[in-house]
Amino acid sequence: MKELHCKDVGFDCKGVLRAENEDELLKQAADHARTVHNVKQLDAATVTTIRSKVRTV
């Protein structure tokens, strides 16, 4: 199981995302960023940051 805390990516947010694999987690992160933080698209630097903050739980 993979887990990402939104605050670890730099947002003032208590959101925690969980998925079976990193690809699914990245999809969730993009959806969360779009719907909660009004981020239209994740740039390459943000995706790199997200990948570095993913935890295995």
C-alpha positions in Angstrom: 0.0 0.0 0.0 1.3 3.5 -0.9 0.4 6.6 1.0 0.9 10.4 0.5 0.3 13.2 2.9 -0.7 16.3 1.0 1.1 18.6 3.5 4.4 16.8 2.6 4.1 18.2 -0.9 3.8 21.7 0.4 0.1 22.3 0.7 -1.6 23.4 3.9 -3.8 20.4 3.8 -4.6 17.4 6.1 -5.4 15.2 3.2 -4.0 11.7 3.1 -4.2 9.6 -0.1 -3.8 5.8 -0.2 -3.6 3.4 -3.1 -2.3 -0.1 -4.0 0.5 1.3 -6.2 2.3 4.5 -7.1 0.6 5.0 -10.4 -2.9 4.9 -8.8 -1.7 7.3 -6.1 -0.4 9.8 -8.6 -3.9 9.7 -10.3 -5.5 10.4 -6.9 -3.0 13.2 -6.2 -3.8 14.9 -9.5 -7.5 14.6 -8.9 -7.1 15.9 -5.3 -4.9 18.8 -6.5 -7.5 19.7 -9.1 -10.6 19.5 -6.9 -9.3 20.7 -3.6 -6.4 23.0 -4.5 -7.6 24.3 -7.9 -4.4 23.1 -9.6 -5.2 22.5 -13.2 -2.3 20.3 -14.1 0.7 18.9 -12.1 4.0 20.1 -13.6 7.1 17.8 -13.8 8.7 19.3 -10.7 5.5 18.6 -8.6 5.3 15.1 -9.9 8.9 14.5 -8.9 8.2 16.0 -5.4 5.1 13.8 -5.0 7.1 10.6 -6.0 9.7 11.5 -3.4 7.1 11.8 -0.7 5.3 8.6 -1.3 5.5 6.1 1.6 5.0 2.4 1.7 2.7 1.4 4.5 
